[in-house]
């Protein structure tokens, strides 16, 4: 039986089993089922670890950023050309320029895997941020920042405009 999930308008043809009454391979069933919850991320990590890391990661790029508050953010973008725009948005959100630490291939699944892997260092009050422990730094060092990539070059040229919290909030409050 073949997997029935379509990825970018192309049907996944890996060997599948019925999951929730739908023929899905292990990778696609994790993607379909994963809803961002802690239990879903941990189950997905266990499945990837059982597979020995041999898994088809979904399209995209997972990135590691050092935030102005000293924490590390792990996120993803589907389109690598959107890296600069995403990093600029995050810089504005934190009222200071972020520092790209690394990127690695793999989108939402890879990001969820890293979140599960580093669950013990998550800063729960603020979401997708992690304390800069040795383990988090080691995970960030696995990837690389492709300096020749267009998105990275665009971000290198970008300068943040100083704003006060009042200016930021007034822009958000206006419809």
Secondary structure, 3 states (H helix, E strand, C coil): CECCCEECCEECCCECEEECCEEECHHHHHHHHCCCCHHHHHHHHHHHHHCCCCCCCCCCEEEEEECCCCCEEEEEECCHHHHHHHHHHHHHHCCCCCEEEEEEECCHHHHHHHHHHCHHHECHHHCCEECCCHHHHHHHHHCECCCCCHHHHHHHHCCCCCCCHHHHHHHHHCC
